Amino acid sequence: GREIAETLRTGTSNLTPGTSWLYMAEHPVLCTTVGMSIAAAAGNINALIESRGGCSVVSAELYDVKREALWALHALGYLDAFPFALIELGECEEQRPSARGSEAAPAPELGPGALVL
């Protein structure tokens, strides 16, 4: 978001689809299902409400709605190939922790040679 805001503010930037994290370095996530489209929409919910006077407030309720929607989509497997939505879910858990967010995730077993340095 900051890259785009800076581009719009100054009119100059080296921002391209190949260099921006937002565009996944020219490997975008294609929303081929309704669930992926909903994940994209939910991931882009902005819980920061800004006024024209420069004041802003964070909406706890919007964070909660976003977090619950992303958890539901995660349980259905729609976030498996959508790193942006996973990052947003992590941010929601950081801002408004839930019981689900504090559960330990199982670590995969790594066999010999799994890590190549």
C-alpha positions as a Python dict, from the first residue, in 0.01 Angstrom:
ca = {
    (1, 'G'): (0, 0, 0),
    (2, 'R'): (275, 246, 83),
    (3, 'E'): (434, 196, -261),
    (4, 'I'): (110, 288, -434),
    (5, 'A'): (43, 581, -200),
    (6, 'E'): (391, 720, -268),
    (7, 'T'): (342, 680, -642),
    (8, 'L'): (13, 866, -630),
    (9, 'R'): (150, 1138, -402),
    (10, 'T'): (468, 1215, -597),
    (11, 'G'): (384, 1089, -944),
    (12, 'T'): (723, 921, -965),
    (13, 'S'): (826, 574, -867),
    (14, 'N'): (1010, 267, -981),
    (15, 'L'): (699, 66, -897),
    (16, 'T'): (625, -193, -1163),
    (17, 'P'): (439, -525, -1161),
    (18, 'G'): (782, -691, -1163),
    (19, 'T'): (913, -512, -854),
    (20, 'S'): (605, -472, -635),
    (21, 'W'): (513, -729, -372),
    (22, 'L'): (153, -632, -436),
    (23, 'Y'): (168, -777, -786),
    (24, 'M'): (356, -1089, -673),
    (25, 'A'): (655, -1010, -898),
    (26, 'E'): (450, -1071, -1212),
    (27, 'H'): (302, -1395, -1074),
    (28, 'P'): (-43, -1281, -963),
    (29, 'V'): (-288, -1496, -777),
    (30, 'L'): (-574, -1572, -1015),
    (31, 'C'): (-915, -1588, -851),
    (32, 'T'): (-1059, -1886, -1036),
    (33, 'T'): (-1325, -1971, -776),
    (34, 'V'): (-1584, -1779, -580),
    (35, 'G'): (-1395, -1865, -259),
    (36, 'M'): (-1073, -1712, -393),
    (37, 'S'): (-1263, -1399, -497),
    (38, 'I'): (-1413, -1369, -149),
    (39, 'A'): (-1067, -1420, 3),
    (40, 'A'): (-936, -1134, -211),
    (41, 'A'): (-1222, -909, -103),
    (42, 'A'): (-1194, -1003, 266),
    (43, 'G'): (-817, -959, 261),
    (44, 'N'): (-862, -603, 136),
    (45, 'I'): (-1099, -492, 412),
    (46, 'N'): (-937, -185, 566),
    (47, 'A'): (-1007, -151, 937),
    (48, 'L'): (-850, 195, 951),
    (49, 'I'): (-1114, 465, 917),
    (50, 'E'): (-970, 802, 826),
    (51, 'S'): (-1147, 1138, 826),
    (52, 'R'): (-1076, 1431, 600),
    (53, 'G'): (-944, 1620, 901),
    (54, 'G'): (-654, 1379, 937),
    (55, 'C'): (-793, 1188, 1233),
    (56, 'S'): (-814, 811, 1213),
    (57, 'V'): (-954, 528, 1419),
    (58, 'V'): (-909, 154, 1395),
    (59, 'S'): (-1235, -40, 1389),
    (60, 'A'): (-1212, -346, 1614),
    (61, 'E'): (-1538, -471, 1463),
    (62, 'L'): (-1398, -460, 1108),
    (63, 'Y'): (-1086, -646, 1223),
    (64, 'D'): (-1311, -911, 1380),
    (65, 'V'): (-1523, -951, 1065),
    (66, 'K'): (-1212, -969, 846),
    (67, 'R'): (-1041, -1219, 1081),
    (68, 'E'): (-1342, -1450, 1102),
    (69, 'A'): (-1399, -1441, 725),
    (70, 'L'): (-1034, -1523, 658),
    (71, 'W'): (-1033, -1806, 915),
    (72, 'A'): (-1344, -1956, 750),
    (73, 'L'): (-1182, -1932, 407),
    (74, 'H'): (-859, -2080, 546),
    (75, 'A'): (-1051, -2380, 685),
    (76, 'L'): (-1199, -2437, 340),
    (77, 'G'): (-854, -2427, 177),
    (78, 'Y'): (-898, -2102, -15),
    (79, 'L'): (-591, -1936, 138),
    (80, 'D'): (-351, -2219, 49),
    (81, 'A'): (-229, -2042, -265),
    (82, 'F'): (-299, -1687, -154),
    (83, 'P'): (-6, -1548, 51),
    (84, 'F'): (-154, -1197, 71),
    (85, 'A'): (-464, -1327, 247),
    (86, 'L'): (-251, -1530, 490),
    (87, 'I'): (-50, -1217, 572),
    (88, 'E'): (-372, -1027, 632),
    (89, 'L'): (-500, -1305, 860),
    (90, 'G'): (-176, -1279, 1056),
    (91, 'E'): (-220, -905, 1090),
    (92, 'C'): (-576, -954, 1213),
    (93, 'E'): (-451, -1198, 1475),
    (94, 'E'): (-181, -952, 1578),
    (95, 'Q'): (-433, -669, 1619),
    (96, 'R'): (-731, -870, 1751),
    (97, 'P'): (-609, -1210, 1878),
    (98, 'S'): (-848, -1504, 1879),
    (99, 'A'): (-834, -1850, 2034),
    (100, 'R'): (-770, -1998, 1688),
    (101, 'G'): (-471, -1773, 1633),
    (102, 'S'): (-299, -1895, 1948),
    (103, 'E'): (-327, -2265, 1862),
    (104, 'A'): (-2, -2432, 1761),
    (105, 'A'): (14, -2544, 1400),
    (106, 'P'): (158, -2890, 1339),
    (107, 'A'): (505, -2882, 1188),
    (108, 'P'): (569, -3110, 891),
    (109, 'E'): (818, -3391, 932),
    (110, 'L'): (1136, -3325, 739),
    (111, 'G'): (1330, -3623, 617),
    (112, 'P'): (1702, -3647, 543),
    (113, 'G'): (1804, -3406, 270),
    (114, 'A'): (1490, -3195, 305),
    (115, 'L'): (1695, -2883, 363),
    (116, 'V'): (1958, -2816, 102),
    (117, 'L'): (2198, -2534, 178),
}
